[in-house]
């Protein structure tokens, strides 16, 4: 639940154009430019590397913007040719050509936007600013093109008569619905308004992300006196040390900061918490006006498209279908979460009193004292666990090992594949019979050029249409160790590693003809299912025995410590569930506003408090995992009205974990069934039907409460 996935929605880029007419001289000029650009820009050339991987030895920052612009021009020309085609519309000359029209743009965008998140700089940031409104307009021109929509609509209406079947039928339906939801039936005046709204939204989202990244970097805490870092290990302190002898504590995207659980200095804990809490709330990096405008624009967009609010529009193609399902889902958990959090607060308050602190619990106290309570109750110390969780071993002997046991795949590190940063590692993945399957890039350490969080994406997506095998990357933000020191990670970090590789498995085993339907190109409330399901193997006894070994002695983690971890697995879950549920509720309320309601909000802070109180999720001791002003998922990414999906897919994942345990655990045949019925299906069938066919029944919400010890 603490992870973020970044999945590039390249199917969106695959169908767009900028202008409505192209003259023959312009077309000839484009052809000449195509030839020149393709010869000089490595992003526009077919890669000669294995799997068509991007050649980072040749790609330079100045290549991105012209490559993106040129790829847009190429697609524009093709899309207009589809619209002008005088032949009767059919699948081949309309839908298929539409799917193929953005091939170069997909390829360039997959690299550009991955770098914008994982390794950005001023050149890339400037390109993002320029491209945000252009890409929005590029997409609008196709989905708001009346002539093109008529062709798509005709093919859709004639599907049965034309005997369009299989993926062809699904692809046709997807494009028709994309056009409809994008406003293809609006009047000319309303289309112009919608284009302006989409352009503003794209620009504001980019502005939000860049402001947040600057705010995170600016909010870092510099400590001069080493004694203030009491509670941290020598390795942690060394990793924080600067060349001038001071120590820097980075501020991550979340409200709670990792070091709050260890630092003994209460004033420093408060300083760190407040730096994070206030990073974008006033001052130079204030995002409040950005989010207010985004909420208003999204509500206005929904109204224009004849939906009551933004959530109703955005949830049409999801598993839940509508906001009411989410509200019922939340309301079914809130009482149990509140009860558990109250019990935990009493135990923490008692522990604080034992330390001579009579103050009421503050947000910067909870993690520190909950760790003390956990240690007292379960005799479990995070620092006792970390020596058994060395990053490379967790990756190769844990994450990769479980994948081999379940799916038969094997891994080989490749040192000859160019990477975009020295910290990045690359592995080739093979099928059980030795057939090459994919490339996998791992980028695990935090740096200022990387946004916060953890995510997965594709440099190359699987597609039988193009005979492409996947090239996938996982990005995390672990603290990089000092030179010569092992990268020891927490149990939560190990969960993150398994989680992100669950997304990789979803992209790895994709088996679709069309990129638009391939792998992780699924609804938000399904895409997090395979990732969370893969967390099941972190504590599997067979997997643990293989990877959890002391980095110095090689000793396997003792059973006594494993028992402590498992016994403590439901500890502090009132807090953990509360902060995520509160954040999900914020997202829900921001995106179920009517246009008039959105217009009336003046202060996001007041709005946050009002709606959290209203929904019985206001607790001064447990703030939301993300405050609105730095909630990048919903104001800078694709999770607007979709953050609930982490909890929804947790239900699916836990139910799947129960199925594995009931059926035999880490078993090759079970893994194959899971691969065949879930991981390889992409967006080719109804999600509820897909899950029920695999599991044999619908998922039950009770599994979340049981797993977290809330019932």
N, C-alpha and C positions, 0 to 999 in steps of 0.2 A: 504493500500500500504506500510505501514511501518513495516509490520510483516513478519516474516519468519516462514516457516513451516519446521519441521524436520519429515519426514515420512520415517521410516525404509523400505528400499527396500528388504524385506526378501525373496521375490520371487527369487531374484538374488542368495541368499545363498542356495536356495532350490535345486539347481542342480549343483553340483560341485564335483570334486575329485582331488587328488594330483598325483597319479601315474597311470601308464597304466596297471600294472599287479599285481595280488595278488596271491601268492602261497598258497597251502592248509595249510602248517604249519603256515604261516602268518595269514591266515583266522582264524585258531583255536586260535592263540594267541590273535587276535582282540576280539574274542568271550569271552575269559577269561578276558581280560581287560575291556570289556563292562560290564561284571557281577560285577567286582570289583568297577569300577568307578561309576556305577549306584547305588551301595549300599552306597558309601561314599560321593559322590558329590551332594549336593542338587539341583544344576542346571540340573542334568541329571535324577533326580527323578521326577515322576509325582507329581505336587503340590497337597496337600490335602486341600488347601484353596479354598474358593468359586471361581468359574470361572477359576480355575487353575492359579490364580494369583501367582506371584513369592513370595516366603517366605523369605523376607528380614531379618527375625530373624535368619535364618540359613545360608544365603548366605554371604560369606566373600570374601574379595578381591582376596585371593589366589586361589579361586575356578574357576575364570573366564578363565584363560589361559588353564589349563588342560581340562576344560569342552569343550571349543571351539575346541581344538585339537582332543579330543576324538570324539566329534560330527562330525567333519570332517572325521575322520577315519570310523565311522559308515556309513556315506553317501558314502564314497569312495567304500566301500565293496559292497553296494547295487547297485551303478551305474555300477560298473564293471560286476556285475551279469546280469544286463539288457543288456549290450553290448555283453556279451558272450552267451546269451540265443540263443539256436539253433532253437527254434520254430519260425514260421513265425511271423514277427512283426505285432502287432495290437494295438489298443488303450489301452487295459487292461495291456498287458505285456510290453509296452514301454512308452507311454505317462503318463498313470496313475501311473505306478511304478516310473517314473521320478519325478512326482509331489510329491509322498510320500517319496522319498528317503532322503530328508533333514529335516524330521520332528523335530528331536532333535536339529539340527543345527539352525533351525528357532527359536526354543524355547530359546536356550541359547543366540543366537545372539541378540534377541529382548531385552533381559535384559542387556547384556554386552554393546551394543552400546548406549542404553538409559543412562546408568550410565557414559559412556565416555563423554556424552554431559552434563548431568544434575548434576553429583556429582562425578567428577573424582579425581584421586590422582596419586601418582607416580607409584603405582603397576599397575593401569589400563592403565596409559599412556605407560608404558613399554610394557604391553601386546598388546596395539594398534600397537606399532612399530613392534613388532614381527609378529603380525597377518596380517598386511597390505599386504605384499608380498605373504604370505601364502594363504590368501583368494583370492587374484587375481589369483594365480596359481591354486587354488582349482576350481575356476570358469572356467578358461581357459581349464583345462583338459577335462571337459565334453563337452564344446561347440566346442572344436577343436578335439574331438575324431571322427575320420573318420568312424569307424564301427558303432558308436552310431548314428551319423548323417544319415547314410544310412538307419537305421531303422526308425528314425523320418521322414525322407524324404519319405520313402515308405508308412508309415501310412498316411502322409499328402496327398500324391498323390492318395491314395485309399479311401479318405474320403467319396466321393459320392457313390462309389461302396459298401463300408462297411456300409453305412447309419449312419455315425457318425454325430450326431446332437446336438443342444443346446450348453450347456457349454462344452461338450466334444469336439465339433467341434472348438469352440473358443480356448480352451486350446491347441488343436493340432496345430492350426494356430499360436498361440503365441509362442509355443516352436520351431516350424519350423523357424519362422522369427528371433527368438533369435539366433538360430544356424547360420543362414545366415548372420545376421548383426555382429555376433561375429567372423566371419572368417572361418566358417567350410569348405568352398570351396577353401581355400588357399592351396598352396603347403606346403610340409613339412617344407621347409626352411623358408617360410613366416610365417608359424604358430609359429616357434621358435622365430622369430623376434617379432611377435605380443605378445607372452607371456612375453618376456623381457620388451616390452613397457608397457604392462598392470601392470607388477610388479613395474616398476619405477613410473608409475602414482600413484598407490596405496600408495607407500611409500612416495612420495612427497606430496600427499594430507594430509596424516597424519602429516607429518613434518610441513606443512603449518598451520594446525589447532593448533598444539601444540605450535608452535612459536608464533602464533597470541594470543593465550590465555596468554602465558607468557608476551607478549608485552603489552597486555591490563592491566595485573596486575602491571607490572613495570611502566607503564605510569601514574598511579594514581597521583593526585596532593595533596600534603599535605600543608594545610594552617594553619599558627600559630596564626594569628591575626583574631579574630572573626569579627572585623569590616570590613574585606575584603569580608565578605559574605553578605553584605548589599543587600537587595532585596529578600532574602530567608525568609521563614516563620520560626518562632521559632521551629516548628516541624521538618522542613527540616534541620535546623542547628543542632538540637539535634541528628537527625539520622546520621549526618555526623561525629559527635564527637567521638574521640578516647579516650582511657583510660588515655592517658597522657595529655589530654586537647587540642590536636591539632585536625584538621578536615581533613578528607580524601574525595576527590572527585574521584570517579571511572570513568574510561574511557570505554565507551561502544563501541560496534562494529561499529556503524555508524560514519559518518564524523561529523555531528552535534551532540552536546551533550545536554541532556535535560536542564541542569542548565544555559545554555547560554541565555535562554529566560528571566531569572530572575535576574541574577547577575548584579549589577550596576557598579562594578569595571571593567573598560574596559581592563586594563592590565591583570587582572586575566582571563577575557574571552579569551583574545588572547593567554594566556599561556595554557588554557584548550584546545582551538582549535588546537594549534600547537602541543601539546602533542599527541593528537589523530591523527592528520594529518601525523605526522612524526614517529609514533610509530613503524612502520615496514619498514621504508624507510631509511636504513642505520643503523649503530650501531649494537648492540648485537643481535637484533631481526629482522634483515633485511630479507625480503622475496622476494626481487626482482629477485634473481637468481632462486628461486624456481618457480616463476610464468613464467619466461622466459622458463625454461626447460619444464614446464607443457604445455605451448602453443606449443612448438616445438614437444613434444611427441604426443600431441593430433592431430596436423596437420600431423605428420608422420603416425599415426595410420589410419587417414582418407584416406590418399594416399594409404596405403597398402591395404585398404578395397575397393579401387576403387571409392572413393568419392572425390570431388573437395576440400572440406574442412570439418572440424569437424562438423560444424553446419548441413550440409546436411546429414551426417550420423546420428546425434543424433535426428534429427527432423522427421525421417521417420514415427514413430508411434504416432506423435502428432496431434493436431487438425489443426495446420497451415501447416504441411507437409514439408515446405521448407523455406529457408532463405529469398527468395524474398517476401514472404507474410509478413514477419516481417519488412523488409525494407519499404515496401509500408505503413504498419501500422504506423511505426515511422514517416515517412515523412508526413503523413497526419495530424500529431499533432504538429510538431516542430514549424511552423510559428505562430500558435495561442499561444503556450507556450511562445515563445520569446516575443511576443507582450505584453502578460499579465505580464511577469516578468519585462519588461521595465517600465510599469505603476507602478508596486509595488515598484520598485527601486526609482522612483521619489518621491513617498510618504515617503519612509524611509529616503531618503536624506534630505528632507524637515524637518522631525522630528529631525534628527541629528543636523541640522543647528539651530533649535530652542533650542537645548541643548548646543549650542556654539561650536559644533564640525564641523570643516570645511573640515576634511579629507574625502576622497572618502570612500564609504561603503566598509567594509571588511567582510569576511565570519563570523567573530565572532561578528559582529554588527547586522547582519540581523535578527536573532531570537529575540534579545532584543528589537530592535526598531520596528520590525513588531508587537510585542506584544503591544508596546505603541501606534502604529497606530491603531491597532485593538481596544484597549481600548478607544481611542479618537473617532474612527468612530462608534463603536458599543457599547461603554461603557461596554465592556466585559473584565473582568480580570480573568485569569485562577485560581487565588487564591480564587475568588468568587465562582467558580464552584466546586472546590475540596471538600468542606465540604459536598456536596450532593452526592459525589462518594466514598463511603466507600467500600472497596474491597469485603468483605463478602456479603454486601447487593447487590452490583452490580452483584455478582455471583449468589446468591440464588434468589433474587427478580427480577433480570433483565434477566440474561442469562438463568437460569433454568426456570423462569416464561414464557419467550417467547417460549421456547421449549415445555412446557406443553400446552400452548395455541394452538400451531401449530400442535403438534404431539400427545398430550395426555399423554406423558411420565411424570413420577414423580420421585423424588429424596429423598434419605434418607442417611444421613451421617453415615458412618461406622467407629467406633473407634477401632474395633477389628482386622482390616486388617493391617498387618505389613507394614511399610513404610521405605524408604531408607534414609530419613532425617526428623527431627522433624517438619519442616515447611510444610510437605506434608499432604494434606487432602484427604480423600477418600469418595466417594459417591456411593451407589448402585442405579441403574436406573431401573425403572419398566415400562412395557407397560401399556396402559390405563386400561386393565383388571386385572392388578396386576401381570402379568407374569414377572419374573425376566429377565432382558434384558442385563445388562452389569455392569462393575465397571468403575468408573472414578476417576483418581488421578489428583489433582491440586497442582502444585509446582510453586509458584508465585514470590518468593523473590530472588533477586540477591545475589550471594555469589561467592567467588573466585574459588570454585570447579565447577562452572557452566560456560559454554560458554555463550556468549552474544546472544541476540535475543529472539525469542519466537517460539515455535514449538509444534507439536502434534506427538504422536507415539503410537504404540500398544505394550503392553507386551504380549497380546494374540490377534491374529486376528480371526475374524469371519470365520467359515468354517463348512458347513454341512458335509463335508467329515469326519471331526474329531469330529463333534458335539460340536464345540467350539463357545462360545459366547465371544464378545469382552471385553478386558481389556485395557482401553485407558488412556493415560496421556496427559496433557497440561503443558507446561513449559513456564514461563515468567521470566522477570527480573525487577520487580518493586522494588523500594527502600523500604527496610524493615523499618518500623517505630521503634522508640525507645520503650523500654519496657513500656507497659501500655498505649501506644498511639494507636489511630486508624490508620489503613492503608488507608490513603486518596490517591486516584489516580487521574490522569488527565483525561480529556475527551479522549485523544488519547489512554491512558492506558485502558479505558473502551472499546474502539473500539477493542483494541487488545484482550481483554478477550472474546468479542463476536466473533471475527475473529477465534481465535483458537478453540473455541467451535463449530464453523461451520465445521472445520475439524473433530471434534469429532462426529458430527451428521453424517458425511459421513461414518465414520467407524462404528458408532453405528447401523445404519440402513442397513448395508451391508447384503446381502441375497444371497450369492454365495456358491456353492458347493466347489469350489477350492480356496485355499488361494491366488494363483497367480492372480486371477481375482477379489479378494474381496475388497470391500470398497474403500480405497484411493489408491489402486494399479492401478492408472490411469496415463495418460500422465501429464507432468508438467503443460501444458497449460490448463488443466482441473481440476487438483487437488486443485488449489487455488480458483476455482469458488464457491463451497459451503461455504468456509470460508469467502470470501468477501461478498457473498450474505447475510450471517448472520449478518454482520455489519448494515444491513438495519434497524434492530430492536433497535439499540442503541437510536435513537431519535424518535421512534414511541411513540405517545402520551400516549397510554395505557400502554406500557412497562415503559416509563419514570415515569409515575405517581406511578407505583408500586415499583420502586427501588431507584429513585433519591430523597432521603430524608436526611435532615440535620442530621449529625451524633450525634449532641447534642440534638436538639429539636424535631427531628422526623418530622419536617415540610417538606411537599412535595415541591420540587423545584418550585418556582413561575413561572407562565406563562411568565412573563416579561423576566426572565432569559432564559427560553427555546427559546423564540423568538430571543433573542440576539444570542444564540448559532446557531440557524438555519439561521439567517440573515448573521452570520459571517462564515457560512459553506463553502462559496466560497472564503473567504478571504485568501490571501497569497497562492493561488493555483498555480499561475505562478511559484513561488519558489518550492512548493511541487512537482509539476509535473516535473519541470526542473531537480531537483536533481535525481529523480527516472529515468526519461527518459535518462539522461546522463549516469547513471550507467548501464541501460539496453543496451545502445548503446556501452558502453565499452565492455560488455560481447559479444555483437554481433560481434564487430570488432575483438576481440581476437580470436573468434572461426570461423571467415570466412577468416582467413589467410590461404594462401597456405603454403605448407611445406617450400618452398623457402623464402617466405615473413617472416615466423616465424623465420627462421634461421638468417635473416638479422637484426632483432631487437636487439639493444644493451642496450637501456635504456628504461624501462617501462614508466618512467615519460615523456620522449620525445614522445613516442608512444601515450600515453594518450592525450597529448596536440594536437598533429598533427591530430589525428582522430576526436577529439571533434571539433576542428576548421573546419575541412573538412565537418563535418555533421551539422555545425551551432549550436553546443551545447557547445561551450566554453564560459564560463562566470566566470571571476575571483571572482566575488561576490557570485556565487552560485556553489560551487564545487559539483561533483557527490556525491550521497548518500554514495557510497563506492568507495574509491580509490582502484586501482587494488591490491596494496600491502596488503590490509586487506579485500579484497572482498571474504569472506569465502563461500558465496553461490556458486561461480563459481570455486574457486581454492581449496576449502576444502570440498565442498559438491556436491550434485547432480544437481546443476542448471547450469552447463556449457552449454552455448548456450541456456539457458532456462530462464534467468531472465526476458525476455520480458513477460513471462507468467503472472506476476503480473498485468501488464497493460492489457493484453489480457483478463484475467479472470475478471478484473474490468469491462470490457465491458459487459461480460456475467452476472455478478452480478448486475450491474445497470439496465440492461434490465430485469432481473428477479424481481428486486425491483419494477420496473415500472409495471410489470405484477401483482404483489401482490396488488399494490395500485389501479390499474384499476379494479381488480376483487373483492376487498373487504377488503384488509389489513390482519390484524392478525386474520386469520380465520382457524378453524380446518379442514374444507374440502379442503381448498387451501393447507394447510400444508401437508395433506395426499397425494394430487396429486403430490406435489413437492417431497415428500418422495418416492412415488411409481415410479415416472418417472425419477428422478435424483439421489437422495441419496441412493437408494437401488440397483442401477444398476451396480455399480462397472465398471469393464472393460469388459462389455458384449455386447457392440454395438458401432458402429461408433459415435464419439462424436458430430459431426455436426448433424447427424440424430437424436441422442438422444435429443439434445437441441431443434431442430426444432419441434420434436414431442411434447415436453413439452410446448414450447412457442407459437408454431403456425407460427413462422417466424424465419428467421436468425437474429442474433444480429446486431446492427448498431453502428458503431464507434462514431457517433455523440453524443451518450448518455454520453460518457466520457467528451467531451468538454462542454456539457450542464451542467452536474452535477458539474463540477469544475468551472463553470462560465467563460469559455475560449472562448465562441462564442457569 
